Amino acid sequence: MPQFHGKIAVHKSAISTFYAPSDLSGVGGMRHEWIRATSSWRGGPPRYDCVFACTDPSVEGMRGLDVARIHLFFSFNFENVSYPCALIHWFSRVGDNPDEDTGLWMVEPDFDASGLPMLAVIHVDTIFRAAHLIGVCGEGFLPRGFSMDHSLGAFRSFYVNKYADHYAFKIAF
């Protein structure tokens, strides 16, 4: 087994560059966005963004993508090759189709049998772009003083917001 004796660099963000055929402004439809994983965003609470990860490039839309929450960006060199990676918490699709009432896919965070998050390390090349999730509240109300900083830990399931922007609309169908 190879031994690693190098340094691991931790990064607070990464830039996703993707082709947006519905927006030909700029350089032929190429777009970019920041994806963050930091313990303090602008001196405030932490920010760990969600992303679409390409898990099956042979299938279009949400059937070829999975949702994950980025917990850490890091990179290392091994045998003169740089490996940019992300530590993620996977989310699984709920059902085989979007929700009948909303038309949105639903996802839920994955946990193992002991209740710990299902984490994985992926190469950043598998990250397609940022994903926006909306907590499924049910019929109750959120408590007074509820902060958006805790929303990804407060709900059991989420809608994948394809209306976040027209790029998301094109891929989250």
Secondary structure as UniProt FT lines:
FT   STRAND          8..11
FT   STRAND          13..19
FT   TURN            21..22
FT   TURN            26..29
FT   STRAND          30..38
FT   TURN            42..43
FT   STRAND          47..48
FT   STRAND          50..54
FT   TURN            57..58
FT   HELIX           61..64
FT   STRAND          65..78
FT   TURN            79..80
FT   STRAND          81..93
FT   TURN            100..102
FT   STRAND          106..109
FT   TURN            113..114
FT   STRAND          119..123
FT   HELIX           124..126
FT   STRAND          127..131
FT   STRAND          133..135
FT   TURN            138..139
FT   TURN            144..145
FT   HELIX           148..150
FT   HELIX           151..154
FT   STRAND          158..160
FT   TURN            162..163
FT   HELIX           166..171
//
